[in-house]
Amino acid sequence: MYPEPMEIDPAISRDVLMRLKRARGQLDGVINMIEEDRSCGDIVTQLAAVSKALDRAGFKVVATGLKQCWEDGEKAPMTAEELEKLFLSLA
């Protein structure tokens, strides 16, 4: 989709993966809560936590792209328009 692959620093990659794994665990918890007929309030609270974890992972990846574009100038992996589109897709 993009002309240049975006390389993510291993420390950032670990952080994003940790956030995604946490979200996966929370989502499994939500599924269990629904199967166990838990209260709507509990389910929505957990869904909000899953959503926040996914958003933070996405923003972390977009921030990495912004940083690379800022530092790499003409060799940037994405254009400003592509980064804006990615950022807005998380909104």
TAGIFEN-V359587 format. One record per residue. N is the residue number from 1. PHI is phi in whole degrees, 0 to 359 (NA if undefined). NEAR is the number of other C-alpha atoms within 12 Angstrom. Layout:
# TAGIFEN-V359587
N_PHI_NEAR, N_PHI_NEAR
This chain:
# TAGIFEN-V359587
1_NA_9, 2_250_14, 3_296_11, 4_244_17, 5_291_14, 6_268_25, 7_269_21, 8_256_22, 9_307_17, 10_305_12, 11_294_14, 12_291_22, 13_301_19, 14_299_16, 15_296_22, 16_297_27, 17_298_22, 18_297_19, 19_297_27, 20_292_26, 21_293_18, 22_297_23, 23_296_26, 24_298_21, 25_296_20, 26_295_26, 27_294_26, 28_301_18, 29_297_23, 30_296_28, 31_300_20, 32_299_17, 33_298_21, 34_293_19, 35_297_12, 36_268_13, 37_56_13, 38_288_17, 39_291_15, 40_301_14, 41_300_14, 42_296_19, 43_295_24, 44_295_20, 45_300_19, 46_291_28, 47_298_25, 48_297_18, 49_295_24, 50_298_27, 51_299_24, 52_296_22, 53_297_27, 54_294_28, 55_299_25, 56_296_26, 57_296_28, 58_297_28, 59_296_26, 60_296_29, 61_293_32, 62_297_31, 63_299_24, 64_297_31, 65_297_35, 66_299_28, 67_298_22, 68_296_26, 69_295_25, 70_295_18, 71_281_13, 72_267_18, 73_56_15, 74_291_13, 75_267_16, 76_302_24, 77_290_28, 78_218_29, 79_280_23, 80_300_20, 81_295_15, 82_295_21, 83_296_28, 84_298_18, 85_298_14, 86_297_25, 87_300_23, 88_292_14, 89_292_13, 90_273_19, 91_283_14
